[in-house]
Amino acid sequence: MKTKRFIFFAGLVSCAALVLSMQAFRQQQVRHLAVPRYNVIYILADDLGYAELGCYGNTFNETPNLDRMAATGLRLTNCYAAAPVCSPYRAALMTGKHPARLDITDYLRPNAGKHLDTAETTLAEMFRANGYRTGIVGKWHLSGYVRAGAPEETLPDQHGFDEVLVSENEGIAEGWYFHPYLFNKDIQKRLPGDHEYITDRQNQEALDFIDRHQKQPFFLYLSHYAVHTTVHGKPELVRHFKNKKGAGTAPATKENPTGDVYRRWPADSRAKHNNPHLAAQLYVVDQGVGMIMEKLKKLGIDKNTIVIFTSDNGGETTITSNRPLRGGKSMLYEGGVTEPFLIWNPKLFPKASIIPAPVSTIDFYPTLMELVSASPNNQQFDGMSVAGLLRNPSLKQPERPFYWYYPLDKPHFLGGRSAGSVRLGDWKLIEFYDDRHDELYNLAKDRSEQHNLAAREPGRLAILKKKLADWRKVTAEDRLRQ
């Protein structure tokens, strides 16, 4: 009898424990659901150099909203692009992999026979798999286009983007920033007529996307065409910057006698410093950042949204200066691969900080996965999460190498040459494949890369050359062109 009573009592205890356990599990689930996932807005400028923002020391351009973002968030001073040109950067961003591993090491022409492989689990696909609404507004440039002679094409909707807005199917490499743009006919039908400025349109589409999806987690990739050449600014803004003290020259042309840019006329400025046309373009990009920040605050989702601003490679040296850094777009000097990078969220990063530790494009995918607590996927990364560094800017980072591989059949029209590079600690090696000469710099003492120490440091040179050669063997050996 005692045994039966004991069994009955034990059963009651077990049932009670099970009920309590289930209640605790449900409460844990509710608590988990009550904690909203961070939205992510990734704003990318095109060909914007390191030194163009006020928060990076520029005194000519006017970027008050980005400067405010830097003053209340994190500003990185050694953020490296994975490549000195467009498509490889974007491929690295979407995958967390070196461009050499993806076989996208140069910008893709409209008739390119390659594209970002759909077998890759992209950043957008990661977000979508975690319940996010995903959208791209603007430039893709990770495929050729069938209408331009490419054998096939893959567009953003094949890589995880639910909404594709104001995106190219031919590109606007010639810089037609005023309507009508060089887009495919289907996109053209959705756009207003004369006088619309494409950066305004992109800013508005971004605001509308945020409005539509304010009650669910979202990932928005606002990929600007500005400030890519040919530089086109709004006429009233160009005049404003031309009248500023220290403005660069802006010679007139026969078609455009005032030197101002209006509608289809190409910008004629080749000012290498304080370019009023570039400043006018950047001003509208900055306006968009301000409107996005205001929208987030108005909707009450600012504390739950991570906002990032950066660029894909250095500025073109035909129209601007990346000083104090050497070189620019298409070059592996610091001016070609060092980018402005701002990241903002008042909960995650409550204290404004400047972070000098080097990071790379290939780090952003795994970093965002960690910041939003995304479920792991099968994507293999070359980069690493730097979420810990962002949360604690004083955190000491392990020394690791940063690699570049930029093989060219002939020199880039902007001056870049076929080369590879590695940075380890303060030291950076650039190997030029065309004439097989080496350049070695101590960036701690010579960030402008003016003093080649290859002849004076043969031991260090040999170490870095071997490290770069070993890395190439496992990433791009079958594609080497030396």
VOMIFI-686287 format. One record per residue (C-alpha): residue number from 1; residue in three letters; x, y, z. Coordinates in Angstrom, 2 decimals. Each point is the difference from the previous one (the first is absolute). Last residue first. Layout:
N
REC    nr   rest        c1        c2        c3
REC   NUM    ALA         X         Y         Z
...
***
This chain:
482
REC    nr   rest        c1        c2        c3
REC   482    GLN     51.76     36.92    -63.47
REC   481    ARG     -3.55     -1.07     -0.71
REC   480    LEU     -1.11     -2.25      2.81
REC   479    ARG     -3.41     -1.59     -0.53
REC   478    ASP      0.81     -3.60      0.91
REC   477    GLU      1.72      1.08      3.20
REC   476    ALA     -2.82      2.27      1.19
REC   475    THR     -0.91     -0.82      3.60
REC   474    VAL      2.20     -2.77      1.41
REC   473    LYS      3.13      0.75     -1.97
REC   472    ARG     -0.56      3.75      0.32
REC   471    TRP      0.31     -0.22      3.79
REC   470    ASP      3.34     -1.77     -0.23
REC   469    ALA      1.33      2.66     -2.39
REC   468    LEU     -1.13      2.84      2.28
REC   467    LYS      1.60     -1.59      3.06
REC   466    LYS      3.18     -0.71     -1.95
REC   465    LYS      0.23      3.61     -1.20
REC   464    LEU     -0.69      1.24      3.54
REC   463    ILE      2.84     -2.01      1.52
REC   462    ALA      2.42      0.90     -2.80
REC   461    LEU     -0.70      3.73      0.38
REC   460    ARG      0.56     -0.21      3.76
REC   459    GLY      3.42     -1.51     -0.61
REC   458    PRO      0.90      2.35     -2.84
REC   457    GLU     -0.79      3.17      2.02
REC   456    ARG      2.15      2.78     -1.49
REC   455    ALA     -0.65     -0.88     -3.66
REC   454    ALA     -3.77     -0.35      0.50
REC   453    LEU     -0.26      3.18      2.09
REC   452    ASN     -1.99      2.11     -2.48
REC   451    HIS     -0.50      3.42      1.58
REC   450    GLN     -3.02      2.04     -1.14
REC   449    GLU     -2.78     -2.34      1.09
REC   448    SER     -2.31      2.73      1.40
REC   447    ARG     -0.37     -2.08      3.16
REC   446    ASP      3.70      0.37      0.67
REC   445    LYS      0.92     -0.57      3.64
REC   444    ALA     -2.71     -2.45      1.05
REC   443    LEU     -0.45     -1.03     -3.63
REC   442    ASN      3.52     -1.42     -0.30
REC   441    TYR      0.19     -0.51     -3.75
REC   440    LEU      1.39     -2.62     -2.38
REC   439    GLU     -0.08      0.29     -3.79
REC   438    ASP      0.90     -2.86     -2.28
REC   437    HIS      0.90     -0.22     -3.69
REC   436    ARG     -1.15     -2.68     -2.39
REC   435    ASP     -0.47      2.28     -3.05
REC   434    ASP     -3.63     -0.92     -0.72
REC   433    TYR     -0.73     -1.99      3.16
REC   432    PHE      0.52      2.84      2.48
REC   431    GLU      0.35     -1.35      3.53
REC   430    ILE     -1.22      2.39      2.73
REC   429    LEU      1.15     -0.76      3.55
REC   428    LYS     -1.41      1.62      3.12
REC   427    TRP      1.46      0.13      3.49
REC   426    ASP     -1.63      1.39      3.15
REC   425    GLY     -1.52     -3.33      1.01
REC   424    LEU     -0.22     -2.23     -3.05
REC   423    ARG     -1.19      1.59     -3.24
REC   422    VAL      0.05     -1.99     -3.23
REC   421    SER     -0.10      1.07     -3.62
REC   420    GLY     -0.43     -1.22     -3.55
REC   419    ALA      0.49      1.85     -3.26
REC   418    SER     -1.03      0.69     -3.58
REC   417    ARG      0.10      3.78     -0.32
REC   416    GLY     -2.40      2.81      0.82
REC   415    GLY      0.31      3.22     -2.00
REC   414    LEU     -3.60      1.08     -0.49
REC   413    PHE     -0.28     -1.80     -3.36
REC   412    HIS      1.02     -3.21      1.77
REC   411    PRO      3.32     -1.40     -1.21
REC   410    LYS     -0.13     -3.08     -2.22
REC   409    ASP     -0.86     -3.67      0.48
REC   408    LEU     -0.76      0.77      3.65
REC   407    PRO      0.39     -2.05      3.19
REC   406    TYR     -1.26      1.62      3.25
REC   405    TYR      0.56     -2.26      3.00
REC   404    TRP     -0.25      1.59      3.44
REC   403    TYR      0.75     -1.43      3.44
REC   402    PHE     -0.31      1.09      3.63
REC   401    PRO      2.13     -1.93      2.50
REC   400    ARG     -0.89     -0.54      3.65
REC   399    GLU      1.18      1.44      3.32
REC   398    PRO     -2.48     -0.88      2.73
REC   397    GLN     -2.19      2.93      1.03
REC   396    LYS      0.26      1.80      3.33
REC   395    LEU     -3.42      1.10      1.27
REC   394    SER     -0.06      3.77      0.53
REC   393    PRO     -2.87      0.36     -2.46
REC   392    ASN     -2.28     -2.23      2.12
REC   391    ARG     -3.29     -0.64     -1.77
REC   390    LEU      1.57      0.63     -3.39
REC   389    LEU      3.01     -2.15      0.87
REC   388    GLY     -2.23     -2.85      1.16
REC   387    ALA     -2.04      0.22     -3.21
REC   386    VAL      3.19     -0.44     -2.03
REC   385    SER     -1.18     -3.25     -1.56
REC   384    MET      2.55     -1.64     -2.24
REC   383    GLY      0.73      0.05     -3.72
REC   382    ASP      0.79     -2.86     -2.36
REC   381    PHE     -3.46     -1.36      0.68
REC   380    GLN     -1.72     -3.32     -0.74
REC   379    GLN     -3.76      0.28     -0.47
REC   378    ASN     -1.93     -3.02      1.34
REC   377    ASN     -2.25      1.99      2.32
REC   376    PRO      0.05      1.01      3.66
REC   375    SER     -3.17      1.51      1.46
REC   374    ALA      0.09      3.77      0.26
REC   373    SER      0.72      1.74      3.29
REC   372    VAL     -0.38      3.47     -1.59
REC   371    LEU      3.53      1.10      0.96
REC   370    GLU      1.47     -3.45     -0.67
REC   369    MET     -1.30     -0.29     -3.54
REC   368    LEU      0.97      3.63     -0.58
REC   367    THR      3.61     -0.78      0.88
REC   366    PRO      0.06     -3.16     -2.13
REC   365    TYR     -1.07      2.04     -3.07
REC   364    PHE      2.14      3.07      0.80
REC   363    ASP      3.38     -1.71      0.35
REC   362    ILE      0.64     -0.52     -3.74
REC   361    THR     -0.11      3.76     -0.50
REC   360    SER      3.09      0.32      2.19
REC   359    VAL      1.07      1.12      3.47
REC   358    PRO      3.06      1.84      1.31
REC   357    ALA      0.01      1.21      3.62
REC   356    PRO     -0.20      3.81      0.21
REC   355    ILE     -3.48      0.17      1.56
REC   354    ILE     -1.34      3.47      0.85
REC   353    SER     -2.72     -0.04      2.62
REC   352    ALA     -3.42      1.42      0.82
REC   351    LYS     -1.53     -1.73      3.01
REC   350    PRO     -3.36     -1.77     -0.15
REC   349    PHE      1.10     -2.56     -2.61
REC   348    LEU     -2.50     -2.86      0.19
REC   347    LYS     -2.83      2.08      1.39
REC   346    PRO      0.55      3.28     -1.88
REC   345    ASN      0.69     -1.70     -3.33
REC   344    TRP      2.45      1.41     -2.52
REC   343    ILE      2.75     -1.22     -2.30
REC   342    LEU      2.27      2.29     -2.01
REC   341    PHE      2.64     -1.14     -2.50
REC   340    PRO      2.07      2.28     -2.24
REC   339    GLU      2.02     -2.18     -2.33
REC   338    THR      3.62     -1.02     -0.56
REC   337    VAL      0.57     -2.01     -3.21
REC   336    GLY      1.07      2.41     -2.73
REC   335    GLY      1.50      2.75      2.15
REC   334    GLU      1.98     -2.60      1.96
REC   333    TYR      1.89     -1.12     -3.12
REC   332    LEU     -1.51     -3.01     -1.74
REC   331    MET     -1.11      2.09     -2.98
REC   330    SER     -3.18     -0.16     -2.14
REC   329    LYS     -1.66      2.91      1.89
REC   328    GLY      2.48      2.24      1.78
REC   327    GLY      3.67      0.68      0.54
REC   326    ARG      1.79      1.10      3.15
REC   325    LEU     -1.80      0.93      3.21
REC   324    PRO      0.29      3.51      1.45
REC   323    ARG     -1.65      0.54     -2.35
REC   322    ASN     -2.76     -1.76     -1.91
REC   321    SER     -0.15      2.80     -2.54
REC   320    THR     -2.85      0.49     -2.43
REC   319    ILE     -1.06     -0.04     -3.63
REC   318    THR      2.65     -1.91     -1.94
REC   317    THR      1.14     -1.72      3.21
REC   316    GLU     -3.19     -2.03      0.08
REC   315    GLY     -1.05     -0.56      3.61
REC   314    GLY      0.93     -3.12      1.91
REC   313    ASN     -2.10     -3.16      0.14
REC   312    ASP     -3.47     -1.32      0.89
REC   311    SER     -1.15      2.71      2.41
REC   310    THR     -1.38      0.11      3.57
REC   309    PHE     -3.05      0.75      2.11
REC   308    ILE     -1.57     -2.42      2.46
REC   307    VAL     -3.26      0.32      1.95
REC   306    ILE     -1.04     -2.59      2.58
REC   305    THR     -3.68      0.31      0.92
REC   304    ASN     -1.80     -0.81      3.25
REC   303    LYS      0.78      3.24      1.77
REC   302    ASP     -1.27      1.92     -3.03
REC   301    ILE     -3.27     -1.93     -0.18
REC   300    GLY     -2.35      2.61      1.48
REC   299    LEU     -1.58      0.85     -3.36
REC   298    LYS      1.05      3.65      0.31
REC   297    LYS      3.51     -1.02      1.07
REC   296    LEU      0.45     -2.32     -2.95
REC   295    LYS     -1.33      2.64     -2.39
REC   294    GLU      2.36      2.66      1.35
REC   293    MET      2.99     -2.29     -0.42
REC   292    ILE     -1.09     -0.83     -3.55
REC   291    MET     -0.50      3.67     -0.87
REC   290    GLY      3.47      0.89      1.31
REC   289    VAL      1.62     -2.81     -1.97
REC   288    GLY     -1.85      1.19     -3.10
REC   287    GLN      1.30      3.53      0.45
REC   286    ASP      3.53     -1.44      0.13
REC   285    VAL     -0.48     -1.66     -3.39
REC   284    VAL     -1.32      3.34     -1.27
REC   283    TYR      3.11      1.86      1.24
REC   282    LEU      2.25     -2.66     -1.53
REC   281    GLN     -1.20      0.89     -3.49
REC   280    ALA      0.57      3.73      0.51
REC   279    ALA      3.45     -0.62      1.49
REC   278    LEU      0.93     -2.13     -3.01
REC   277    HIS     -1.00      2.84     -2.32
REC   276    PRO      1.75      2.66      2.09
REC   275    ASN      3.32     -1.91     -0.01
REC   274    ASN      2.01      1.12      3.01
REC   273    HIS      3.21     -1.52     -1.38
REC   272    LYS      0.87     -1.67     -3.28
REC   271    ALA     -2.35      2.11     -2.08
REC   270    ARG     -0.79     -1.90     -3.18
REC   269    SER     -3.34      1.67     -0.42
REC   268    ASP     -1.90     -0.47     -3.23
REC   267    ALA     -3.16     -1.54      1.38
REC   266    PRO     -1.81     -1.65     -2.86
REC   265    TRP     -3.02      1.78     -1.46
REC   264    ARG     -3.08     -2.17      0.33
REC   263    ARG     -1.94      1.92      2.63
REC   262    TYR      1.87      3.12      1.02
REC   261    VAL      3.56      0.26      1.20
REC   260    ASP      1.53      3.43      0.46
REC   259    GLY      3.10      1.02     -1.93
REC   258    THR     -1.88      3.03     -1.28
REC   257    PRO      0.68     -0.80     -3.68
REC   256    ASN     -1.46     -3.54      0.09
REC   255    GLU      0.03     -1.29     -3.56
REC   254    LYS      3.18      1.90     -0.90
REC   253    THR      1.61     -0.93      3.28
REC   252    ALA      0.64      1.96      3.20
REC   251    PRO      2.96     -0.55      2.30
REC   250    ALA     -0.66     -1.03      3.61
REC   249    THR      3.04      0.88      2.10
REC   248    GLY      0.12     -1.08      3.63
REC   247    ALA     -1.77      1.97      2.71
REC   246    GLY      2.28      1.64      2.55
REC   245    LYS     -2.52      2.47      1.33
REC   244    LYS     -3.53     -1.07     -0.83
REC   243    ASN     -1.65      1.40     -3.12
REC   242    LYS      0.42     -3.21     -1.98
REC   241    PHE     -1.65     -1.82      2.90
REC   240    HIS     -3.21      2.02     -0.18
REC   239    ARG     -0.06     -0.04     -3.79
REC   238    VAL      0.25     -3.80      0.00
REC   237    LEU     -2.83     -0.13      2.52
REC   236    GLU     -2.30      2.11     -2.17
REC   235    PRO      0.88     -2.05     -3.08
REC   234    LYS     -0.67     -3.39      1.64
REC   233    GLY      3.19     -2.02     -0.20
REC   232    HIS      1.19     -2.37     -2.69
REC   231    VAL      3.42     -1.61      0.28
REC   230    THR      0.72     -2.22     -3.00
REC   229    THR      1.08     -1.72      2.08
REC   228    HIS     -1.10     -1.95      3.06
REC   227    VAL     -1.09      2.09      2.99
REC   226    ALA     -2.77     -1.12      0.06
REC   225    TYR     -1.50     -3.24     -1.29
REC   224    HIS     -1.27     -0.72      3.50
REC   223    SER     -0.54     -3.49      1.43
REC   222    LEU     -2.64      0.17      2.71
REC   221    TYR      0.00     -3.60      1.24
REC   220    LEU     -2.98     -0.30      2.33
REC   219    PHE     -0.35     -2.96      2.37
REC   218    PHE     -3.31     -0.20      1.82
REC   217    PRO     -1.53     -1.25      3.25
REC   216    GLN     -3.76      0.46      0.05
REC   215    LYS     -2.27      2.85      1.08
REC   214    GLN      1.82      2.77     -1.89
REC   213    HIS     -0.21     -1.92     -3.27
REC   212    ARG     -1.97      2.30     -2.28
REC   211    ASP      1.32      3.20      1.56
REC   210    ILE      3.62     -1.17     -0.24
REC   209    PHE     -0.51     -0.86     -3.68
REC   208    ASP     -1.56      3.42     -0.61
REC   207    LEU      2.97      1.75      1.58
REC   206    ALA      2.42     -2.00     -2.16
REC   205    GLU     -2.02      0.77     -3.14
REC   204    GLN      0.19      3.70      0.89
REC   203    ASN      3.78     -0.06      0.40
REC   202    GLN      0.37     -1.89     -3.28
REC   201    ARG     -2.17      2.51     -1.85
REC   200    ASP      1.94      2.93      1.43
REC   199    THR      3.23     -1.72     -1.09
REC   198    ILE     -1.47     -0.39     -3.50
REC   197    TYR     -0.81      3.65     -0.53
REC   196    GLU     -3.40      0.63     -1.56
REC   195    HIS      0.07      2.89     -2.46
REC   194    ASP     -2.13     -1.60     -2.70
REC   193    GLY     -2.32     -2.92      0.56
REC   192    PRO     -1.02     -2.23      2.85
REC   191    LEU      1.24     -3.60      0.31
REC   190    ARG     -1.94     -3.24     -0.19
REC   189    LYS      0.08     -0.28     -3.79
REC   188    GLN      3.80      0.27     -0.04
REC   187    ILE      0.27     -3.10      2.17
REC   186    ASP     -1.75     -2.12     -2.64
REC   185    LYS      1.95      1.68     -2.81
REC   184    ASN      3.46     -0.89      1.28
REC   183    PHE      1.99      2.84      1.49
REC   182    LEU      2.26      2.68     -1.43
REC   181    TYR     -1.70      2.87      1.80
REC   180    PRO     -2.48      2.50     -1.37
REC   179    HIS      0.13      1.73      2.47
REC   178    PHE      3.02      1.67      1.53
REC   177    TYR      2.94     -1.92      1.44
REC   176    TRP      1.35     -1.20     -3.33
REC   175    GLY      3.44     -0.95      1.28
REC   174    GLU      1.66     -1.79     -2.87
REC   173    ALA      0.10     -3.14      2.14
REC   172    ILE     -3.76      0.05      0.27
REC   171    GLY     -0.59     -3.73     -0.07
REC   170    GLU     -1.66     -2.14     -2.64
REC   169    ASN     -2.55     -1.87      2.05
REC   168    GLU      0.26      2.39      2.88
REC   167    SER     -1.91      0.05      3.25
REC   166    VAL     -2.53      2.67      0.89
REC   165    LEU     -1.71     -2.46      2.36
REC   164    VAL      0.41     -3.75      0.47
REC   163    GLU     -2.25     -1.40      2.75
REC   162    ASP      0.24     -3.50      1.43
REC   161    PHE      3.79     -0.13     -0.32
REC   160    GLY      1.51     -3.45      0.55
REC   159    HIS      2.48     -0.50     -2.82
REC   158    GLN     -2.27     -0.74     -2.95
REC   157    ASP     -1.97      3.19      0.70
REC   156    PRO      3.30      1.91     -0.20
REC   155    LEU      0.71     -0.92     -3.64
REC   154    THR      1.78     -2.92     -1.59
REC   153    GLU      0.90      0.26     -3.68
REC   152    GLU      0.77     -2.28     -2.92
REC   151    PRO      2.09     -0.08     -3.19
REC   150    ALA      0.74      3.74      0.34
REC   149    GLY     -0.69      1.95     -3.20
REC   148    ALA     -1.32      3.31      1.33
REC   147    ARG     -3.63     -1.18      0.12
REC   146    VAL      1.23     -3.07      1.88
REC   145    TYR      1.50      2.14      2.73
REC   144    GLY      3.27     -0.58      1.83
REC   143    SER     -0.20     -0.76      3.67
REC   142    LEU      0.93      1.27      3.44
REC   141    HIS     -0.58      3.69     -0.67
REC   140    TRP     -2.89      0.47      2.49
REC   139    LYS     -0.61      3.77      0.16
REC   138    GLY     -3.18      1.46      1.39
REC   137    VAL     -2.52     -0.75      2.74
REC   136    ILE      0.32     -3.55      1.23
REC   135    GLY     -2.59     -1.58      2.27
REC   134    THR     -0.33     -2.83      2.49
REC   133    ARG     -2.86     -0.82      2.37
REC   132    TYR      1.55     -1.89      2.88
REC   131    GLY     -1.11     -3.35      1.43
REC   130    ASN      3.40     -1.58      0.65
REC   129    ALA      0.18     -1.71     -3.40
REC   128    ARG     -0.57      3.44     -1.55
REC   127    PHE      2.99      1.43      1.87
REC   126    MET      2.30     -2.80     -1.13
REC   125    GLU     -1.31      0.28     -3.56
REC   124    ALA      0.81      3.72     -0.01
REC   123    LEU      3.56     -0.65      1.21
REC   122    THR      0.41     -2.53     -2.77
REC   121    THR      0.00     -3.77      0.18
REC   120    GLU      2.22     -0.70     -2.99
REC   119    ALA     -1.30     -2.64     -2.43
REC   118    THR     -1.51      2.85     -2.05
REC   117    ASP      3.51      0.78     -1.24
REC   116    LEU      0.72      3.71     -0.31
REC   115    HIS      0.42      0.66     -3.70
REC   114    LYS      2.21     -0.98     -2.92
REC   113    GLY     -0.06      0.37     -3.77
REC   112    ALA      0.06      3.78      0.17
REC   111    ASN     -1.93      1.88     -2.71
REC   110    PRO     -0.77      3.01      2.21
REC   109    ARG      3.58     -0.02      1.35
REC   108    LEU      0.63     -1.43      3.45
REC   107    TYR      2.47      1.91      2.17
REC   106    ASP      3.13     -2.00      0.78
REC   105    THR      0.83     -2.91      2.32
REC   104    ILE     -3.19     -2.03     -0.23
REC   103    ASP      1.30     -3.58      0.04
REC   102    LEU     -1.87     -0.67      3.28
REC   101    ARG      3.12     -1.09      1.90
REC   100    ALA      1.87      3.00     -1.39
REC    99    PRO     -2.80      2.29      1.21
REC    98    HIS      0.78     -1.10      3.58
REC    97    LYS     -3.08     -1.29      1.78
REC    96    GLY     -2.60      1.46      2.36
REC    95    THR     -2.62     -0.75     -2.64
REC    94    MET     -2.02      3.13     -0.86
REC    93    LEU      2.71      2.43      1.10
REC    92    ALA      2.71     -1.90     -1.86
REC    91    ALA     -2.01      0.02     -3.23
REC    90    ARG     -0.70      3.70      0.45
REC    89    TYR      3.70      0.78      0.44
REC    88    PRO      0.91     -2.13     -3.01
REC    87    SER     -2.58      1.85     -2.14
REC    86    CYS      1.13      3.57      0.76
REC    85    VAL      3.72      0.59     -0.11
REC    84    PRO      2.98      0.18      2.40
REC    83    ALA     -0.79     -3.38      1.58
REC    82    ALA     -0.95     -1.44      3.41
REC    81    ALA     -0.60      3.52      1.25
REC    80    TYR      1.93      0.70      3.18
REC    79    CYS     -1.22      1.83      3.10
REC    78    ASN      2.92      1.55      1.84
REC    77    THR     -1.52      3.15      1.51
REC    76    LEU     -3.28     -1.40      1.29
REC    75    ARG     -2.60      2.40      1.39
REC    74    LEU     -2.51     -1.25      2.58
REC    73    GLY     -3.17      1.79      1.04
REC    72    THR     -1.23      3.34      1.33
REC    71    ALA      2.61      2.32     -1.55
REC    70    ALA      0.26     -2.22     -3.09
REC    69    MET     -3.74      0.24     -0.66
REC    68    ARG      0.19      3.76      0.55
REC    67    ASP      2.80      0.22     -2.60
REC    66    LEU     -2.13     -2.08     -2.36
REC    65    ASN     -2.86      2.43      0.46
REC    64    PRO      2.15      3.11     -0.34
REC    63    THR      1.77     -1.07     -3.23
REC    62    GLU      1.09      3.22     -1.74
REC    61    ASN      3.09     -0.37     -2.18
REC    60    PHE      2.73      2.60      0.42
REC    59    THR      1.49     -0.63      3.45
REC    58    ASN      0.72     -3.72     -0.33
REC    57    GLY      1.52     -1.43      3.19
REC    56    TYR     -1.44     -3.50      0.23
REC    55    CYS     -3.13      1.22      1.84
REC    54    GLY     -0.47      2.54     -2.80
REC    53    LEU     -0.24     -2.77     -2.56
REC    52    GLU      2.07     -0.20     -3.21
REC    51    ALA      3.26     -1.37      1.44
REC    50    TYR     -0.43     -3.75     -0.49
REC    49    GLY     -1.17      0.24     -3.60
REC    48    LEU     -3.52     -0.53     -1.29
REC    47    ASP      0.05     -2.17     -3.12
REC    46    ASP     -3.63     -1.14      0.45
REC    45    ALA     -1.74      0.69      3.31
REC    44    LEU     -1.41     -2.93      1.96
REC    43    ILE     -2.71      0.26      2.63
REC    42    TYR     -0.64     -3.22      1.93
REC    41    ILE     -3.23      0.21      2.01
REC    40    VAL     -0.43     -2.84      2.50
REC    39    ASN     -3.05     -0.68      2.18
REC    38    TYR      0.81     -1.44      3.40
REC    37    ARG     -2.16     -2.93      1.06
REC    36    PRO     -2.72      0.77      2.49
REC    35    VAL      0.20     -1.35      3.56
REC    34    ALA     -3.56     -0.97      0.82
REC    33    LEU      0.36     -3.17     -2.05
REC    32    HIS      2.83     -1.17      2.24
REC    31    ARG     -1.95      0.94      3.14
REC    30    VAL     -3.01     -1.88     -1.36
REC    29    GLN      2.17     -3.04     -0.74
REC    28    GLN      1.53      0.13      3.47
REC    27    GLN     -3.50      0.28      1.48
REC    26    ARG     -1.05     -3.03     -2.08
REC    25    PHE      3.04     -1.97      1.22
REC    24    ALA     -0.70      0.99      3.61
REC    23    GLN     -3.61     -1.08     -0.41
REC    22    MET      1.10     -3.29     -1.50
REC    21    SER      2.39     -0.61      2.91
REC    20    LEU     -2.67      0.90      2.53
REC    19    VAL     -2.40     -2.43     -1.64
REC    18    LEU      2.67     -2.71     -0.12
REC    17    ALA      0.91      0.57      3.64
REC    16    ALA     -3.64     -0.22      0.99
REC    15    CYS     -0.39     -3.19     -1.97
REC    14    SER      3.13     -1.47      1.60
REC    13    VAL     -1.14      1.00      3.49
REC    12    LEU     -3.42     -1.52     -0.61
REC    11    GLY      1.60     -3.19     -1.26
REC    10    ALA      2.27     -0.18      3.01
REC     9    PHE     -3.07      0.29      2.23
REC     8    PHE     -1.77     -2.81     -1.84
REC     7    ILE      3.13     -2.18      0.09
REC     6    PHE      0.42      0.69      3.71
REC     5    ARG     -3.66     -0.77      0.70
REC     4    LYS      0.29     -3.25     -1.94
REC     3    THR      3.16     -0.98      1.93
REC     2    LYS     -1.61      0.82      3.32
REC     1    MET     -2.85     -2.35     -0.90
***
